[in-house]
């Protein structure tokens, strides 16, 4: 029963969560648990569990005698990987990808510089292994294999920084990279220059060259923003604005 309930509430979340982040339920909307349970054909206990998860993401607030109220986007936990995934699946994807990529450009170069100072030999080996894995999967439309090594590479950089706050952003970066791939906001084969930058970054960290590691990572994130401009451009501003 526990497994079934977990499966049911996860299924509800995958429908209700995106509906909230897409704006189908605007901020201030009051949702009734019994009505939601009927709509999604689940028990009220399953619906309450789903609501508790949404509350933990700060998408909704539950109040006795009021119901479940949708909170403003400013209050959402925008670092929650599931919230990121839902928002990247919606119409707001171009803006979301830019916002997250700008976050990466602010954090990852600094993390890479720290990694060059603090990475263990095992972490250096992981970086090299994943950089070579990216090279091996960079041709022949093998994006899923490339993505696996790309995510692992950036997780190691953040973890090797020695800063636990940076390390916790690994899931955020993973969702950004996954979202780019799964929503076709990448070329069929990765940019060779970007692949080479990852190899050079692994070398810079291994050689304890913090300045070069930071500069190379900045190039990687700038390149990611430039790819977005080509593949998922922001909506044109209204005429006369």
TAQUIKA-V917343 format. One record per helix or strand of 3 or more residues. SS is the DSSP state (H for helix, E for strand). FROM is the first residue (numbers start at 1). TO is the last residue. If there is no record, write none. Layout:
[[SS & FROM & TO] [SS & FROM & TO]]
//
This chain:
[[H & 2 & 21] [H & 33 & 39] [H & 44 & 56] [E & 60 & 63] [E & 67 & 70] [H & 73 & 75] [H & 81 & 88] [H & 93 & 118] [H & 121 & 136] [H & 143 & 160] [H & 164 & 167] [H & 170 & 182] [H & 192 & 206] [H & 210 & 231]]
//
